[in-house]
């Protein structure tokens, strides 16, 4: 089943490469891709001391500039601000408290951007700094504003250099790591490829740090529980994420129709080789469709404020028949949410099956759960909607929408 999905997708992406894939079971040529998001991790930009690795940074910039000169649109999501700040301030380890992280990021962000401007300018490329927070994705208007700004920068032949705004972010407003941020950005700008560069070669079938028999997986079609269990914990001491966050990014990218490649940053001409189709790192093939923009925002950018549990009949109505969610199918509610908030929909086993914009507050829904639509007005005193979540505002995860 996964093979069929991958074949359909590859045909959409690269045309005649379909036949090659069937014959060789490998077709990675992304030459027709015109918009690429490239995420560079902290470990790829800094030495263990925390100071910037200028040689490695220039090599990566040269590759991105070359891609830009080919007429491709490049969006860079760069870590390294905290690492650069650590080096500048002479700290021995990463700060732990939020104020310390914010202060170090404020120092490091300027250093990081200055070096990017310097290196890109040597190749005649203009860059722009874009700092984002979770709020820029969660709020629909800010989401669209960010999208429009990035689109305009790309039209002006500028490479946006994106990072999370660590200086002002607090936990509830943070994306959390730049792996997840890069996947959200890829969905935001309709990217055709997401490349995550790190200090690891790709995804292994088990943790290579503890098991010498671990094997690199060149291609992944489904992120299973076994793969997640084998992903291990956090990465290097200067970064915020490990393979777990990369798998989460692959899920987000995959659900929005974007293939993602994880590769080691110090491989010679790694970016050119990935785009050119060399078997480098691990490619995560997405589903064979792309969500419309609104549903993409509901699924991955908006903030989930609560959870609705549905019975088996409602689950079948949603998944098999594409129906709206009615009060009669709701059997449980958790969290406090208001009209228009995004909520997660789970089955009786607790498995998430979708997300959507809810038409009732948690207080109201608690009163009408399990009841028929005709009873809504009698219970609440008004009946603005028949559906708890209308199918137009509903995204099913793992199912074509």
N, C-alpha and C positions, 0 to 999 in steps of 0.2 A: 504493500500500500504506500509506504514512504517513497519507494522508488518511483512509482507512478506520479506522485505529487512533485517530486524533484524534476522529473522529465518535463512535465508541463511547464513548470516554472522556468527551466533553463531555455526552453523554446521561446518563451516570452522575452527572456532577457537577451539572448544572444543568437537568435534566429537559427542558422544552419548548424549550429553546434549540437543540436538535438541528436542527429545521426551519430556523431562522434561519441556522445555520451553513451549511447546504447552499445556501441562497439567496444569502447574502452572503459566504460564505467567511470570516466573522469572527464569533466568538461568545465573548466574554470575560467574560460576566456571572458574577461570583463571589458574587453576592448571597446565595446559599444556603449559602455556606461559613460554618462556625461556629468554626473554630479556625485561626488564622493565625500563622505565624512570620515576623517582620520582622527583617531584618538591616540594621543601619546601619553603614556603613563609616567609617573614621577621617577620610577626606577630607570626609565630610558633617557631621562634628561639630567639626572644628578648622580654624582658619585656617592658612595656609602657615607662620605663625610657630610653630605647634604648640599654641597656646593654644585653649581651647574657644570655639567659635562659639555663644554662648549664645542668640542670636536664632534661629538655625537649629535648635538643639536644642529650644527651646521650641515652635517651629512643628511639629516632628515629634511631640513629646509630645502636643500638642493633638490632632493627627490620630489618634494611637493611643488617647488617652483617649476620643475620640468613637466610635471603633470599639468600644471596651470598653463604652461606654454603650449601644450598640445590642444588647448581649447577646452579642457575639462574644468568644471567648477569644483573648487576644493574648499571644504569647511574644516578647520582644525579645532578639535577640542583638546586642550592641553592642560595636563596637570603640571605640577612643579612649583607653584607659587609658594606653598608652605616650605617645600624643600629649599627653594632659593632663599627664603627668609631665614631658615635655620642656618644656612651657610653664612649669610650676611651678618647675622647677629652672633655667630659663633656658639650656637647652642649645641649641646652634645646629643640631644634626643628630641623627638617630636614633642611639642607642647600637648598637655592633656586637657586643660580647661578651655572653655569656649572663648573667654577674653584673650587668653594667650594665643590660641589658634588664629583668632581674628587679627590680632596685632602682628603676628608673624606673617600671615597672608598679605596684610596691607603692605608690609615691607617688601615681601617677595614678589608680589604681582607686578610692581613697577619694574623691578629688575628683569623679570621674565619677559615682559612685553618689550622692554628696551632692546633686549638681545634678539627677540624675534624681528623687530623692526630693522635692526642693523643687518641681520643675515638675509632677510628677504629683500631688502633694498639693494644688496649686492647683485641680485638677480633681476632687478627691475620690477619687483612685485610689491604692490601696496597692501598693507594689512590693516585691520581694524579690530580693536578690542571690544568684545561683547561679554558682559558679566550677567549671568542669569541666576535666578533662585527658583525654588519649587513654586513660589507664588506666580512667577511669570508663565508657568505652564498650567497651574491650577485655575487661574482666572481666565475665562474665555476671551475677554477683550484684550488682556495683556498677551495672551497666547497668540492672537491674531496680529497684534502690534509687533511682537517679536518676529513672527513669520514674515510680515511685510518688510521690516527693516533688513532682515537677512537676505530676502529676495532682491531688494534694491542694491545692497552691497555686492551681490553676485552679478547683477546686471552691470555694475560699474567696474567689473573685473577686479574686485577686491577680495582678498582671502580673509574671512572672519576668523579671529582667534578667540575661541569661547572657553570660558572657565566659570565655575560656580562662584558666586559673589560671597566668598567666605568671610569677608570683612563685616558684612551686615547680617549674614544668615544665622538663624538660630535653629535648633534641632527640628522644630515643627515646620520650618520653611526650607529645609535643605533637601536637595535631591539625594545627597548622601555620598555619592562617589561619581567619578567622571566616566566610568563604564556605563552606568545607568543614564547619565546626562547625555552621553554621545548617542545612545539609542533613542532618547527622546528628541534630540536635535535631528537625527536622521528622519524620524517620523514627521517632525515639524516642517522640514524643508523638502520633503519628497525625495530624499536621496535614493540612489539606485544601488549603493554599496556602502557598507560600514566596515572600516578597517581599524582594528584595535591592536596597537603596537605595545609590547610589554617586554619583560625580561624572561618570558617563558615562550616556548616554541609553539604551543597550542594546547589542545585538550588531550589528556591522556586517559586511558581506561582505568587508571588507578593513580594514586599520588606518587609521582616520580621522586619526591624528596625522601620517601620512606621505603619505596619498593623499586629495586633496580630492574624488575621485569616489566615495568610499566611501558605501554606502547602508545605512541602518538596516533591519534585518530585523525586521518586526513579529511574526513567528511562526516557531518552529523545531520541527520534528518529529523530526529525527534529527541528532545531532551527528557530523558527518563529519570526516574527516581534513583536508579543505579548510577547514572552519570553524575547526578547532583551529589550523591553520597561520596563518590570518588573524587570530587572536586577539591576537597581539602579546605583549609581555612584561609586566613589572610595572607597576603603576599609579603613584599619586602617591608622593611622598617620605615621607608619614606613614603609609602603609598597608603591608600585607605581601603583598597579592595584586593581580593585574590580571585581565584577562578570562580568562586561562587557568584560574585558580582558580574563577572563576564557572562556566565550562563544566564543570569537574569537579564542582562542586556541582549543576549541572543534571543531570549524569549520575546522580549519587547519588539526587537527588530523583526523577528520571524512573523509575529502576529500582524505586523504592518507591511509585510511583503518585501522586506529589505534583507538581502543576503549579508552575512557578517563573517569576516575573516579575522582570526586571532593569529598573530605572527610575532616572531622575535625581532625586536627593533634593530639589533646590530647585525642582522644578515645583510650582506652587501646588496644594495639597490632593492631592498625588501618591498618598497611601495610599488616600484615599476614591475617587479616580478609578480606580485599579487595581482595587479591589474592586468598584466600580460598573460596570466593563466598558469604560471608555474605552480607546482604542487608544493606550496610553502604554508606551513602552519595548518590550521583547521578551518574549514569553511562550514558554516551553519546555514543550511538551505532553508528558506522560509516557506510559508504556505503559498499556494499558487494564486493568490489574489491580493489586492490592496484595499484596505478599508477606506471608505470615504473619510474626509477630513474630520467631520464632526464626531464620527464614531471612534476615530483614532484618538481624539482628544478625550472622549469619555473613558476609553479603555485604559489609557496609560498616562495622560497628562493631568487630568483632574484629580483632586484629592478625595479618596474614599472616606466617607464619614460614618458609615454604618453597614450593617449586614442584614439581609433578609433571607430566611430559610424557607424553601418551598417544598411541597410534597411531590411525589413521583408523577402525578397527573400534570401538575403545572410544569415540571421539568420537561416532560414529553411535549407539552404544548409549545414551550419555548424553543427547544432544541430540534424537534422533529418537524414541527409545523410552522415555525416562525411567528407564533402568536404573541400578543401582549401579555403582561403579567396582571392577573386579576386578583382581587382580595381573597377570593375563595381558595386560591392555591398557596397562600402564605400561612406558614405554621409557626414561625418564630421571627423575632426582631431583636437586634442588639445594636447599641450605640444610640446617640442622639443626633438626629438629622432633621433638616427642614425641607420644605418644598423646593425642588430644583437641585438638591444636593445629589452627588454621585454615591451610590451604594453598591455593595457587592452582593451578588445573588449566589447562594450556595444550596446544594441539595441536602437531604437528611443526613448524609454521611459527612457533611462539612466540606465537600469538594466545590470549589468555585466554578460556576458554569457561565457567569457573565457579570456585567456591570451596566448600570443604567441611571438615568436621571429620574428621581422619584417624584410622584405627583402629590404625595401626602407626607406630612411630618411623621416622625416616629411615634409621637403621642397619638395622632389620629389613626395611624396604621395599627397600633396596638388595639384600638377599639374595634376596627373593622376586619381584622385578619380572620380568615376562615369563613367570612360571611359573603353572601351573594351581592352582586352589584346593586340590585334593587333595594338593598337594605341600607346603602350608604347614607342617603339623605335622612332617613329615619333615625340613624344612630348619631350622625354628626351635625344634623340640622342644615346641611348643604351638600350639594353633589356637583362639584366643579369638574370632576373627571370620573370616568368609569374604570380606567386602568390605573393600577399602582405604578406601572412603568409601561409606557407605550412602546411598541416595537421599533418605532423610528428613533427612539432615544435609548435603545437597548443594544448592547454589544455582547455577543456570545463568544467566549474564549475557547479556542480550539475548534470552532465551527465557522464555516463560511457565512458571512453576514450579507 
